[in-house]
Amino acid sequence: MKSAITISLVPEARGGPFVFWDDLAAGCRQAKELGFDAVEVFAPSPEAIEQSDLKRILPGEGLALAAVGTGAGWVKHKLTLTSDDQGTRVRALEFVMRMIDAGGALGAPAIIGSMQGRWGDGTSREQALALLGDAVFALGEHARQYDVPLIYEPLNRYETNLCNTVAAGCELINALEEPNVVLLADLFHMNIEEIDIAAALREGGRQIGHVHFVDSNRRPAGCGHLDYAPIVSALHAISYQGYLSAECLPWPDSYTAAKQTIQWFDTLMAR
């Protein structure tokens, strides 16, 4: 398993669960100094990734790009893949496709989280799930050209009323025909929705392709009440080889949160 840390470049998302903010070069430099393997970038647009210095910075720091987030499509533009407005859905799909292009050019997959939307306000649950399934399949196929998957993230009930658990995410993916899609297992969301986090990870098995490494209160690992021993054991049991990426609050500050995260990562991986 490999370590990653989050960097947000989206002013509208300030206060959200991202460790480093605004300064891409400084975030990458600190990530390298602390011993992380990669960064996960939350950018305001595909153009922000394409026009960034990532192509220069990452090799210079010896870092990989673990993934790119698409949530700015919702935070900035209020786009969702399940909107009851067809034009909004088309713009949402185009936004994610261009984000896939931007990340794919750097060998990184894109994550679908908040842009999945919700059902209601003119869209039934069945309709919304059908729209989401169609979009996820199309986006997974679009990502295939870059030899990366699409990452789909179940969220807790306060952020979506579509797929809240690993099992629900697996059901969505399994209904598609050979999709190029994997699940993101976010420990914060799982702490709210899963009866047993370790059991849910084992059930997800090889469909789990990315993990958000965070504690129960969305603070860095070790700053809440999660028991990581069975979680790490479950990840080993499913032969997980992906990233444990810290999508957590910069508590009490960015540097301390990052240092706390890598110390816990190193301790857990040494067991």
N, C-alpha and C positions, 0 to 999 in steps of 0.2 A: 504494500500500500504506500501511497505517496501523499505528501502534504501540500496544501495550497492555502492561500490567504486571499481575501476579497479586497478589491479596490473599486470604489464608486466614483464616477465622474459626473454624476447627475445631481445638480443642486437641489432639484425638487424632491429628491429622496433623502435629503439630510435628516438625520435622526433615525434612519433605518439601520438594519443589521449588517453593516459593512465595516470592516476593520480600518482600512485606510481610505482617505478621501482626497479628491481633487488633483493631487500631484502624482501623476502616474510614475514618473521617474523616481521620485522619493519613495513611493510605496514599494516599487520593485527593488530599489536599493536596500531598504530595510528588510524586505522579505529575504533577500539573498544573505544579508548579514546575519539574520537569525537562523538560517538554514532551511528555509522552505524550498520545495521543489518547483513550485509553480504559483501563478497568480490567477485569480478568476476576476474578470473585469465586467463591471456593470456600467455600460456606456449610454449616453443620451441618444445615440443614433448610430447606424452602420457607418456613416461618414466619419464619425468621431473615432472609430476604430481604424478605418482605412487611412485617415489623416494623422493618426497618432504616430509616435515614435516606437511603437511596440516591436516592429521588425528590427530596429536597431538595439533597443533596450534589452529585450529578452535574451538574445545571444550574448550580449555583453555582460549580463548578470548571471548567465548560466541557468536561466529560468525557462520553464515551458508556460504556455497559456493553457490552463486547465479547461476553461469554458468561458463563454460570453453570455451575459444575461440579456433578456429581451424585455424586462419589466418596464423600461422607460416608455415602451409603446403604450402601456396603460397609465403610468404615472404622469407622463408629459402630454400624451395625445388622446387618452381615454379610448384606446382601441382594444377590442377583445375579439377573439376568434368565434365567440358564440353570441355576439350582439344580435338583436332582433332586426337590425338594419343591415341590409346586404352590402351597401356601400362601405359601411364601417368594417364589416368582415373582410371585404376585399382589401381595404387599406391595411388591416391588421395582418393579413396573410402576406402582403407585399413587404411590410415592415420586417416581419420575421424572416422571410426569404432573403432579404438584403442583409440582415444580421447574420444569417447562416453563411452567406457569401463572404462577409467581412471576417468572421471567425474561421471559416473553413480555409481561407487563404493562408491562415497562420496555423492550420492543423488543429483547430479547436472546435468543439461542438457548441451549439446554442442551447439554451435552457428555456423551456416554456413553463412559466409559473403563473404569475398574476394575469398574463394575457389570455389565459384560458377562459376567464370571465365566470359568469354565474347563469343559472336559469331563473326565470321569472321576468316580470315586466314585459310580457308579450311572447316569451319563449318558454315552452314546457321543458321539464327535465329531460324527457325523451328526445325532444328536438335539439336541445342544447348538447346532449351527449353525442347525438348523431353528427351535429356540426363540428364538435370537438374532434371526434374520431376521424372525420373526413380531412380536417385541417392537419391533424397530427400525422396522418398517413402521407398527405401531400408534402408536408415539410420534411418528414423523414426521407422520402424519396428525393427531395431536392438536396438534402445533405449528403446523400450517397455519393455524389460526384466528387466530394472532397474526402471520401473514405473516413467519414466521421458519422456518428449517429445523431439523431435529435434526442435531447434529454427532456423527458416529461416529468414534472414535479407535482405529486398530490400535495394539496395544501390543507391546513386545518379549516374547520367549519366556519371560522370568523372571516376567512379570506375567500372561500369559494364554497358553493353547495353542490359541486359536481363530484370530483373524486377526492376523498379525504384520507384514504388509507392506501397502504401498499397493495392490498388485495384488490381494491377498486381500480387502482392504476393498472395492475396486471390484467384485470378483466377488460379494461378499455383497450389495452395494447393487443391482447389475445384475440379480440374481435376483428382485428385488422389482418389482412393477408400478408404475411412475411414483412412486417414493417421494420424499417431501419430506426427503431426507437428503443431507448432504454429508460429506466426509471431513476429518478433522483430520490433518494431516501434522506429526508431532512430530519435530524433528530429532534429539533424543536417541535415541528409539526407532529411527528410521531409520538412525542411525549403527551400531546393533547389527545390524539385520536386512537392510538394503538393500545390494546390491552396489555400486550407484551412486545416490547420493541425488538428484542432478540428473535422471538418467534416470527415476527412479521418479516424481519430480514431474511431468515431462513426460508420462509414461504416465497419471498420474492426471488431468491436464488440468483441465477445468472441474468435475470432481467434487470437487476440493479446495476447501474452503470456509473453512478456518481453519488457521493454522500456529502451532506452538509454537516460538518463536525462542530457541534454547538451544544450548550447545556440546556437544561429544562427551562431556564428563564431568559434564554437567548443571549446570555453572557458567555464568555469563553469557557471552553471545557474545564471542568473542575471548579466552576463558580456557581454551580447549582446542585441539584440532587440526583442527577443521572448516575446510574451504576454502569460504568463503561466496560467492566470485565466481561459480562455476558454479551454485550454488543460487539466487542472486538472478537470474541470467540465465534459469534455467529458469522461475522464477516470472513473470518478464516475458514469457517465450515463451508461457505459458498464459494470459496476461492476468489474472493474479491481482490482485484489488483488495481483498482482505480484510485481516485483522489479522495482524501478526507479534507474537504475544503471548509475553512472557517468563515461561514456566513453568520457572524455574530456581532453584537453591539461592541463598539470600541470602549469597553468598560475596564477600568476607569478612564483609560485613554488608549489611543491606537497602539502605541508601542508596547504598553504593558499587556494589552489584550493579545497582541501577536506573540509576545514572549511567553505568556501563559499557555497559549495554544500549542506552540511548538514544544514546550517542555512536557505537556501532557501527551502530545503525539509521540514523542520520543520514549517516554516512560511506558506507554501502552504498547508500542511496537516492540519494546525490549522484553516484554513478558513472554 
